[in-house]
Amino acid sequence: MDTVDPSGVLPGPAVVPPWRPSLPAPLAQPRSNCDSGCLPVRGFHRRVSVPRQAVRAVTLAGALIGGLALLPLLPFLTGTGRQAAGRWWARAVLAAAGVRLVIRGAGFVPRRRALLVANHNSWLDTVALLAVSPARMTAKHDIRHWPVIGVLATLAGTIFIDRRHPRTLPTTVARITDALRKDDLVAVFPAGTTGCGRSTGPGHRADNSLTGRWRPAVFQAAVDAHAAVVPIRLGYREGRTGPDSTIATFLSAESLFACAIRVIAIRDLTAVVTIEPALHPDLDANRRVLARAAEGVVRPYRRPTSVPAPAPAPASAPVPAPMPDPASALAPSSLPASSAASAPAPVHGRLDLAA
């Protein structure tokens, strides 16, 4: 896979998917178009029993509240200790919800000064990222007012983005830049909203994995701070090696509670975190090119389902002469003596008329 080398040269068009049109993204209020059509049809995913769902719900609530008790201890821990505590808490939340974590990919997350960019499908994305590397998260301003989670996000140093007031975006980018210059890890979802994710399993009625373009503004922070950009692909599947599923998608018209209830009801749900090699932008790099390069690495490619029919030959094209009977080539005595030496050899298989 093409990546950016340490010299700062950005990847070329090879990493930009050819199917994505170059349309300008709106400046404010990105909206998700994920609805119930993104979810698999009922009956195509296995569910745990109702008592098991109740146990998971209680355990999940306890893990979230336990995060509040952990926050006052963080100032007394070293940097490594805080990262270990954050990773432990995130993995406890996933385990409480019955979600297995799988980490793969050719890249790795640096220990300092890196911008982690990922696709956004579910509320589990933030927990999965923290389980891999406890970075400072960015989130929409509304999350600040969510019960328990809003308090946890605020105390953990989350950088909130107010999408209702686009003029505050430069200030938010400056805060991300300052955090990177302090050698922090910052995780962002450049699409600004959730997508349905990738679905390759049975029972899915829609695949809106390509909705929402990545916005280049946050990539300017990596350029200004001279920080690495680590593309991360997030996906969900049923089972460790099962097909991709959108069952964990956070729909645009549902509450966090409804999505959490659906997640804890699924049997053997797996969160797959794929870490790609880092991009190293130069100081004069273009944030739009950097955003396109990172998006081309993370977003799934959509392959054509059918091969188009070949174009008809022009009317003036010469018509090839019919091939002689191969059997005649096996009996030279049946040909005139003058043409026996020039008799064609037997033809086996398909004849390439264009050769």
Buried (B, 14 or more C-beta within 10 A) or exposed (E): EBBBEEEBEBBEEEBBBEEBEEEEBEEEEBEBBBBEBBBBEEEBBEBBEEEBBEBBBEBBEEBBEEBEEBBEEBEEBEEEEBBEBBBEBBBBBBBBBBBBBBBEBEBBBBEEBBBBBBBBBBBBBBBBBBBBBBBBBBBBBEBBEBEEBBBBBBBBEBBBBBBEEEEBBEEBBEBBBBBBBEBBBBBBBBBBBBBBBBBEBEBBEBBBBBBBBBBBBBBBBBBBBBBBBBBBBBBBBBBEEBBBBBBBBBBBEBEEEEBBBBBBBBEBBBBBBBBBBBBBBBEEBBBBBBBBBBBBBBBBEEEEEEEEEEEEEEEEEEEEEEEEEEEEBEEEEEBEEEEEEEBEEEEEEEEEEEE
